Amino acid sequence: MSWLFSSTAPAEGSAATTTGSSASDLLHVPAERAPAAELFGPLVPEDTEWLQGGGFITETQIWYGTTPSGGLVMIQIIHSGVGMWYPQIQFTFRYFDPSANPPIKIWKSVNVTNFVVPAPAGTNKVIKPDRRSCKSDQFSITVDPDQPNTYKIEGTYDKDVQVSLEYTRAAGVPGWKLGAGPQGGMTYFGALKSAKPTGSKLPDTTSGTDGFAVHRFWPRCHVKGIVRTGKEIADLSGSTGMFVHAIQGMRPNLVAARWNFANFQSPASSDPDQSVSLTMMEFTTTSYYGTQKVNIGSVVVGDKLIAVTAGSRDGKAGSSATHLEAVVDQETSYSVPQSIRFDWAGPLIDSPSSVAQAEILLELDPLAQSKGKYEGKGLIEKVDVLAEIPYLVKKVINVVAGTKPYIYQWLNPVTAKITIPSTTETGSTRELTVDGVLFNEATWIS
């Protein structure tokens, strides 16, 4: 979560401030480079390798799991570059089971020591992990190059909380970024360099003079293993999940003023109209970069990736997150929605002339308010960002006086509506109504 910050423009003398460019010229989103029929960009192994960039680069990998009972598990590694200092690395964990009586809610965040990429081969010398694997005193997260679709996670947060999990990407759901190639998924900030293609598979992190941001996804995974909390052991067999690798390649206070994230998972099912995953990431840039929205998402039906989506462009519908009927939360001073509408629209991967659509209307019903304190339905927590990030990272964030970033996290059972055009019968569509669980976040910075 420490990659979700913003406040001011680049310092005087940066490349962007010396070009005289307008704000609209200083943001270059991946949808501009990918034709509408080619939004799906397949991942290559290099896309999910740890970058460990120098300077002020913040990188995170997150594994989300939705349990059969409607609960949530979230495991995150945050690698925060702080200039000349050694990177600050955190290992965080959230477990929430609303079906328990009383509900179980656990949050852990530990500082990481002896972080190594790639993870050592260990006693099994046959497996030689690459840069998709990492290890520390607190955890081991490995990908066998011969079984590249599975992450094995072993972690100890303290004497009470340990995890042992496997995340396997669903066979019909390839990992994706928005647009193919080394620039796929990349949002560039500042002036755009006219670099010639090199033929390398390595992601192009240098084409924006101010920096970049990128997200890559496994939107549908099968999860198994256990979570130990004290004397209790939760078996996560049958859970579904997703994985995201995100990098903010610039100072962590410059990218965005707002964020929205959605992860909808329905239970695993043999029904081809079920086994649905809907994923969305949206950020709104700071005013320096034009207060522009960047939105990417995907639609999975029947454990098959059918569409990748981007924000609307050229007058055509795209994906979006819309906050409705906001109320002021006196605790944070932010205007928080009473409902959120998530919309997806994008060309079918197998038939780009046809557009798949999906919709979730999340009713938060924030009626239980005491003296203006927001208590919306399914609210897990309001995360005080500055209280959670490492000290050195906090020191380099130029926070506007009086602002206090918060992440609101919700978990709710919801119904998704999906429309899929027929690829064989002109004018025919499939209308699906799918029940599942939505984990979503809304972040306010300023």
C-alpha positions in Angstrom: 0.0 0.0 0.0 3.0 2.3 0.3 2.9 2.9 -3.5 -0.3 5.0 -3.2 0.9 8.5 -2.6 0.9 11.9 -4.2 1.0 15.6 -3.5 3.2 17.8 -5.5 4.8 18.3 -9.0 8.3 17.3 -9.9 11.0 19.6 -8.5 12.2 22.5 -10.6 14.7 21.5 -13.1 13.3 18.0 -13.8 12.8 17.1 -17.4 9.1 17.7 -17.3 9.3 21.2 -15.9 11.9 22.3 -18.5 9.9 21.3 -21.6 7.1 23.8 -21.4 4.7 21.0 -22.1 1.0 21.2 -21.1 -0.3 18.8 -18.5 -2.0 16.6 -21.1 1.4 16.2 -22.8 3.0 14.9 -19.6 1.0 11.7 -19.3 1.3 8.7 -21.7 -1.1 5.9 -20.9 -0.8 2.3 -22.3 -4.2 2.5 -24.0 -2.7 5.2 -26.3 -0.2 2.7 -27.7 -2.4 -0.3 -27.9 -5.1 -0.5 -30.6 -8.6 -1.2 -29.2 -8.4 -4.8 -30.6 -5.0 -5.4 -28.9 -5.6 -4.4 -25.2 -4.6 -7.8 -24.0 -0.8 -8.0 -23.6 0.5 -11.4 -22.6 3.0 -11.5 -19.8 6.5 -12.7 -20.3 8.6 -14.0 -17.4 10.5 -10.7 -17.2 7.3 -8.8 -16.4 6.9 -10.4 -12.9 10.6 -10.4 -12.0 11.6 -8.2 -9.1 13.0 -4.9 -10.6 14.6 -3.7 -7.3 15.2 -0.3 -9.0 17.4 2.3 -7.4 16.4 5.8 -6.4 12.8 6.4 -5.4 11.1 3.3 -6.9 8.4 1.5 -5.0 7.5 -2.0 -6.0 4.9 -4.4 -4.6 3.5 -7.9 -5.1 0.2 -8.8 -3.6 -1.7 -12.1 -3.5 -5.4 -11.9 -2.7 -7.6 -14.9 -1.7 -11.4 -15.2 -1.4 -12.4 -18.1 0.7 -15.5 -20.3 0.1 -17.1 -18.7 3.2 -16.7 -15.2 1.7 -13.6 -14.2 3.7 -10.4 -12.5 2.6 -6.7 -13.2 2.8 -4.1 -10.7 1.5 -0.3 -11.2 1.5 1.9 -8.3 0.3 5.6 -7.5 -0.1 6.4 -3.8 -0.4 9.9 -2.8 -1.6 10.4 0.9 -1.2 13.4 2.6 -2.6 14.5 5.7 -0.5 17.4 7.2 -2.5 20.8 6.4 -1.1 19.5 4.4 1.8 19.0 0.7 1.9 15.4 -0.1 0.6 12.7 -0.3 3.2 10.8 -3.7 2.8 7.6 -4.7 4.5 5.7 -8.0 4.7 2.0 -7.4 5.4 -1.0 -9.7 6.0 -4.7 -9.3 6.3 -7.1 -12.0 7.2 -10.8 -11.3 7.5 -13.6 -13.9 8.1 -17.0 -12.2 8.4 -18.7 -15.6 8.8 -17.0 -16.3 12.2 -18.8 -15.4 15.4 -17.4 -12.9 16.3 -15.8 -12.0 12.9 -12.1 -12.6 12.7 -10.0 -9.6 11.6 -6.2 -9.8 11.7 -3.7 -7.3 10.4 0.1 -7.7 10.5 3.0 -5.7 9.1 6.6 -6.6 9.8 9.9 -5.1 8.6 11.8 -7.5 6.4 15.4 -8.5 7.0 17.9 -10.1 4.6 15.8 -9.8 1.5 17.3 -11.7 -1.4 16.3 -12.0 -5.1 16.4 -14.6 -6.5 15.7 -16.9 -3.7 18.6 -19.4 -3.0 18.1 -22.9 -4.5 18.3 -24.4 -1.0 18.6 -28.1 -0.5 16.8 -28.9 -3.8 19.5 -28.0 -6.3 17.3 -29.1 -9.2 15.1 -26.1 -8.8 17.0 -22.9 -9.7 14.7 -19.9 -8.9 14.9 -16.8 -11.1 14.0 -13.2 -10.2 10.3 -14.1 -9.8 11.3 -15.7 -6.5 12.5 -14.0 -3.3 13.5 -14.9 0.3 14.0 -13.2 3.6 14.2 -14.1 7.3 10.4 -13.8 7.4 9.3 -15.6 4.2 10.1 -17.6 1.1 8.1 -17.0 -2.1 9.2 -19.2 -5.0 8.3 -19.9 -8.6 9.8 -23.0 -10.1 10.8 -22.0 -13.7 9.5 -25.5 -14.7 6.2 -24.7 -13.1 5.9 -21.0 -13.8 2.2 -20.8 -13.0 2.4 -21.4 -9.3 3.7 -19.3 -6.4 4.6 -21.1 -3.2 4.4 -18.8 -0.2 5.8 -19.7 3.2 5.7 -16.9 5.8 6.0 -16.2 9.5 4.8 -12.9 10.8 5.2 -13.7 14.4 4.6 -16.6 16.8 0.8 -16.3 16.3 0.5 -15.9 12.5 2.0 -18.1 9.8 1.0 -18.9 6.2 1.7 -21.8 3.8 -0.1 -21.2 0.5 0.0 -22.0 -3.2 -1.4 -19.7 -5.8 -1.8 -21.4 -9.2 -3.0 -19.4 -12.2 -6.1 -20.8 -13.8 -5.2 -22.6 -17.0 -7.5 -20.6 -19.3 -6.6 -17.2 -17.7 -3.2 -15.9 -18.9 -1.5 -13.2 -17.0 -2.0 -9.8 -18.6 -0.8 -6.2 -18.9 -2.5 -3.5 -21.1 -0.8 -3.8 -24.5 2.0 -6.2 -25.5 5.8 -5.8 -25.6 8.3 -4.0 -23.3 6.1 -0.9 -23.1 2.9 -2.9 -22.3 1.2 -1.7 -19.2 3.4 1.3 -18.8 2.1 4.7 -17.9 4.9 7.2 -18.6 5.1 10.6 -16.8 6.9 13.6 -18.2 8.2 14.1 -21.7 8.2 10.9 -23.8 11.5 9.8 -25.1 11.8 8.6 -28.7 13.7 5.5 -27.9 14.1 2.9 -30.6 13.0 -0.7 -29.9 16.0 -2.8 -28.8 14.5 -6.2 -29.2 14.8 -6.9 -25.5 12.0 -8.5 -23.6 12.9 -6.5 -20.5 10.2 -3.9 -19.6 10.9 -0.4 -20.8 11.2 1.6 -17.6 13.1 4.6 -19.2 10.8 6.2 -21.8 9.2 8.7 -19.4 11.5 11.5 -18.3 9.8 11.8 -14.9 9.0 8.1 -14.3 6.5 5.4 -14.8 3.8 3.3 -13.2 2.8 -0.3 -14.2 0.4 -3.1 -13.1 0.5 -6.7 -14.2 -2.2 -9.2 -13.2 -3.0 -12.9 -12.8 -6.8 -12.2 -12.4 -7.9 -15.7 -11.5 -6.0 -18.2 -9.4 -6.8 -21.4 -7.5 -5.6 -21.2 -3.9 -4.8 -23.9 -1.4 -2.9 -24.2 1.9 -3.3 -23.0 5.4 -3.3 -19.8 7.5 -2.4 -20.3 11.2 -3.7 -17.6 13.6 -2.9 -18.5 17.2 -4.3 -21.9 17.9 -6.7 -21.8 14.9 -5.8 -23.2 11.4 -7.8 -22.1 8.4 -7.8 -24.4 5.4 -8.0 -22.3 2.3 -8.6 -25.2 -0.1 -11.2 -24.2 -2.7 -10.4 -20.5 -2.4 -10.0 -18.3 -5.5 -7.7 -15.4 -5.9 -5.6 -13.0 -7.9 -2.1 -11.7 -8.1 -0.8 -8.3 -9.0 2.7 -6.9 -9.5 2.9 -3.1 -9.4 5.8 -0.7 -9.7 5.8 3.1 -9.2 8.9 4.2 -10.9 9.2 7.7 -9.5 9.1 9.5 -6.1 6.1 8.1 -4.2 4.4 11.4 -3.7 3.9 12.3 -7.4 1.7 9.7 -9.2 -1.9 10.0 -8.1 -4.4 11.8 -5.9 -7.0 9.1 -5.9 -7.1 5.3 -6.4 -9.8 2.7 -6.9 -9.3 -1.0 -6.9 -11.8 -3.9 -7.3 -11.3 -7.6 -7.1 -14.5 -9.7 -7.6 -14.3 -13.4 -7.4 -17.1 -16.0 -7.7 -16.7 -19.5 -6.3 -15.0 -22.1 -8.4 -17.7 -23.8 -10.6 -18.0 -26.3 -13.5 -20.8 -24.1 -14.9 -19.3 -22.2 -17.9 -21.4 -19.2 -17.1 -19.8 -19.0 -13.6 -16.2 -19.0 -12.3 -16.1 -15.3 -12.8 -13.3 -12.8 -12.0 -13.6 -9.0 -12.5 -10.5 -6.9 -11.8 -10.0 -3.2 -12.0 -7.3 -0.7 -11.1 -7.9 3.1 -11.5 -5.9 6.1 -10.5 -6.4 9.8 -11.0 -3.2 11.8 -11.5 -2.2 14.9 -9.6 -3.2 18.3 -11.2 0.4 18.6 -12.5 -0.3 15.7 -14.8 -3.8 17.0 -15.7 -6.0 15.3 -13.1 -6.5 12.4 -15.6 -8.0 9.0 -14.9 -6.1 5.9 -15.9 -8.2 2.7 -15.7 -7.4 -0.9 -16.6 -9.4 -4.1 -16.0 -10.3 -7.6 -17.1 -13.2 -9.9 -17.4 -13.0 -13.7 -16.7 -15.9 -16.0 -17.3 -15.9 -19.8 -17.1 -12.2 -19.6 -15.9 -11.3 -18.0 -19.3 -10.0 -14.5 -19.9 -12.5 -13.0 -22.3 -11.6 -9.3 -22.3 -9.1 -6.7 -21.1 -10.5 -3.2 -20.7 -9.2 0.4 -20.5 -10.8 3.7 -19.6 -13.2 5.2 -22.2 -11.6 6.8 -25.2 -12.6 8.2 -28.6 -16.2 8.3 -27.4 -16.3 4.6 -26.8 -17.3 3.0 -23.5 -14.5 1.6 -21.3 -14.0 0.7 -17.7 -14.6 3.1 -14.8 -15.2 3.4 -11.1 -17.9 5.9 -10.2 -18.5 7.1 -6.6 -22.1 8.0 -5.9 -23.9 10.1 -3.2 -20.9 11.0 -1.2 -21.0 11.8 2.5 -18.3 13.5 4.6 -16.5 11.2 7.0 -15.8 13.5 10.0 -13.0 11.2 11.1 -10.9 11.7 7.9 -12.6 14.7 6.3 -12.9 12.8 3.0 -16.2 12.6 1.0 -16.9 8.8 1.0 -19.4 7.2 -1.4 -22.7 5.7 -0.3 -22.4 3.4 -3.4 -19.8 2.7 -6.0 -20.5 1.6 -9.6 -17.8 -0.4 -11.4 -18.2 -0.8 -15.2 -16.2 -2.9 -17.6 -16.4 -2.7 -21.4 -13.8 -4.1 -23.8 -13.4 -6.1 -27.0 -13.6 -9.9 -26.8 -10.1 -11.3 -27.1 -11.3 -14.0 -29.5 -13.6 -11.6 -31.4 -12.3 -8.0 -31.2 -15.3 -6.6 -33.1 -17.6 -7.6 -30.2 -17.6 -5.9 -26.8 -18.1 -7.6 -23.5 -19.6 -5.6 -20.6 -19.8 -6.1 -16.9 -21.3 -4.1 -14.0 -21.3 -4.2 -10.3 -23.3 -1.7 -8.2 -21.9 -1.8 -4.6 -24.4 -0.4 -2.1 -22.5 0.6 1.0 -25.4 2.1 2.9 -23.4 4.2 5.3 -26.3 4.9 7.6 -24.8 3.7 10.8 -22.9 6.9 11.5 -22.1 8.3 14.9 -21.2 12.0 15.0 -20.3 11.9 11.3 -18.1 8.8 11.6 -18.5 6.7 8.4 -19.4 3.0 9.0 -20.3 1.7 5.6 -21.5 -1.9 5.0 -18.6 -4.3 4.7 -16.0 -1.7 5.8 -13.0 -3.7 7.0 -10.8 -0.8 7.9 -9.7 2.8 7.2 -6.0 2.5 6.9 -4.0 5.5 8.0 -1.3 5.3 5.4 1.3 7.4 7.1 1.0 5.3 10.3 1.9 2.2 8.3 4.7 3.1 6.0 8.4 2.9 7.0 10.0 5.9 8.6 12.5 6.7 5.8 9.8 6.5 3.2 7.6 8.8 5.2 10.5 11.3 5.4 10.8 11.6 1.6 7.1 12.0 1.0 6.4 15.7 0.6 2.9 15.6 2.2 0.8 18.7 1.7 0.2 20.3 5.1 -3.0 19.2 6.7 -3.5 16.1 4.4 -3.6 12.6 5.7 -3.9 9.7 3.2 -6.4 7.0 3.9 -7.2 3.7 2.3 -10.8 2.5 2.8 -11.2 -1.3 2.4 -14.5 -3.1 2.0 -15.5 -6.7 1.6 -19.1 -7.5 0.5 -21.1 -10.2 -1.2 -22.4 -8.7 -4.5 -24.0 -9.6 -7.8 -22.2 -9.0 -11.1 -24.1 -8.5 -14.4 -22.2 -9.5 -17.5 -23.2 -9.2 -21.2 -21.3 -11.3 -23.7 -22.0 -11.0 -27.4 -22.3 -14.2 -29.4 -19.4 -14.9 -31.8 -21.6 -17.1 -34.0 -25.1 -15.5 -34.0 -25.3 -11.8 -35.1 -27.1 -9.7 -32.5 -27.3 -12.5 -30.0 -25.9 -12.0 -26.4 -25.6 -14.0 -23.2 -26.8 -12.1 -20.1 -25.3 -13.5 -16.9 -26.0 -12.8 -13.3 -23.2 -14.0 -11.0 -23.0 -13.9 -7.2 -19.6 -13.5 -5.6 -17.5 -11.5 -3.2 -16.0 -8.1 -3.9 -12.9 -6.7 -2.2 -12.4 -3.1 -3.1 -10.3 -0.2 -2.0 -10.7 3.6 -2.4 -7.7 5.8 -1.5 -7.7 9.5 -0.9 -4.5 11.4 -0.8 -5.5 15.1 -0.9 
